[in-house]
Amino acid sequence: RSATHRAHKPTVMGPCLSKGSSEPNMRSSGNMFTSQADAKYSAKSRNILILFGPPGAGKGTHAPKIVDKLSIPQLSTGDMLRAAVAAGTEVGKRAKAAMDSGALVTDEIVVGIIADRIKKDDCAR
């Protein structure tokens, strides 16, 4: 292969949202969160796989295969936001208000909806 077509090795990343991680820049408490308010989003130690890429890169093609192979749930922030809006939850109402006004849904809303979702039994691994 030519130099422009070299295969890229995957990047190995450390645990996300885990207590006691040895990742650099951790606070002395061993928690990556800087305030008590942020600590509510901390989670048990677990492996997290995130697929990033532009439209058409294959995220939607590969995600179901990964879900089946590893027996883990697929979490989509878009799906979670639509479900919260449809269910009429407090977060859903806030998200709907933002979307209806043409604004972006805030990080606080998205992080909150993810934090609620990862507490469910299927995300225990």
C-alpha positions in Angstrom: 0.0 0.0 0.0 1.1 3.5 -0.5 1.8 5.8 2.4 -1.5 7.5 2.0 -3.4 4.2 2.5 -1.6 2.9 5.6 -3.8 1.1 8.1 -4.3 3.0 11.3 -3.9 1.2 14.6 -6.8 1.8 17.0 -6.2 4.1 19.9 -6.5 2.4 23.3 -8.2 4.7 25.8 -8.5 4.4 29.6 -11.7 3.9 31.5 -14.3 6.7 31.4 -16.0 8.0 34.5 -14.3 5.6 36.8 -13.1 6.1 40.3 -9.5 5.4 41.1 -8.3 5.6 37.5 -4.6 6.0 37.0 -5.2 8.5 34.1 -3.1 11.7 34.4 -4.6 14.9 35.8 -6.9 13.1 38.2 -7.8 15.0 41.4 -6.2 13.6 44.6 -9.5 11.9 45.4 -9.0 9.6 42.5 -12.2 11.0 40.9 -12.1 12.9 37.6 -14.9 15.2 38.8 -14.0 18.6 40.2 -17.1 19.3 42.3 -19.7 17.5 44.3 -22.3 18.5 41.7 -20.3 16.8 39.0 -19.8 13.7 41.1 -23.5 12.7 40.6 -22.5 11.7 37.1 -19.8 9.3 38.2 -20.3 5.7 37.4 -18.9 2.3 38.4 -15.8 1.3 36.7 -16.6 -0.1 33.3 -15.4 -0.3 29.7 -17.0 2.2 27.4 -16.8 2.0 23.6 -17.7 5.2 21.6 -18.1 5.3 17.9 -17.2 8.6 16.3 -17.4 9.6 12.7 -19.0 11.7 10.0 -22.3 10.7 8.3 -21.7 7.6 6.2 -18.6 6.4 8.1 -20.3 3.2 9.1 -21.3 3.8 12.8 -24.8 2.6 12.2 -23.6 -0.4 10.2 -21.1 -1.6 12.8 -22.9 -0.7 16.1 -25.5 -3.5 15.8 -22.7 -6.0 15.2 -20.8 -4.8 18.2 -24.0 -5.0 20.3 -24.6 -8.6 19.3 -21.0 -9.7 19.7 -20.4 -8.1 23.1 -23.9 -8.3 24.5 -23.9 -4.7 25.4 -26.5 -2.0 24.8 -26.3 0.7 22.2 -26.9 4.1 23.5 -27.8 6.9 21.2 -28.2 10.4 22.6 -30.6 11.3 19.8 -32.8 8.2 20.6 -32.6 9.0 24.3 -33.7 12.6 23.8 -36.6 11.6 21.5 -37.7 9.0 24.0 -37.6 11.6 26.9 -39.6 14.1 24.8 -42.2 11.4 23.9 -42.4 10.3 27.6 -42.9 13.9 28.7 -40.1 13.6 31.4 -38.7 16.8 32.9 -35.5 16.4 30.9 -37.7 15.7 27.8 -39.7 18.9 28.3 -36.4 20.9 28.7 -35.0 19.3 25.5 -38.3 19.9 23.6 -38.3 23.6 24.6 -34.7 23.9 23.3 -35.4 22.1 20.1 -38.6 24.0 19.4 -36.8 27.3 19.8 -34.1 26.2 17.3 -31.5 26.1 20.0 -29.1 23.3 20.7 -29.9 21.0 23.6 -27.5 21.9 26.3 -24.6 19.7 27.5 -26.3 19.6 30.9 -29.4 18.1 29.5 -27.5 15.5 27.4 -25.2 14.5 30.2 -28.2 14.2 32.5 -30.0 11.9 30.1 -26.9 9.8 29.7 -26.4 9.6 33.5 -30.0 8.4 33.9 -29.7 5.8 31.1 -26.5 4.2 32.3 -28.0 3.4 35.7 -30.3 0.9 34.1 -29.6 -2.8 34.5 -28.6 -3.5 30.9 -25.7 -1.0 31.3 -24.3 -2.7 34.4 -21.4 -4.3 32.6 
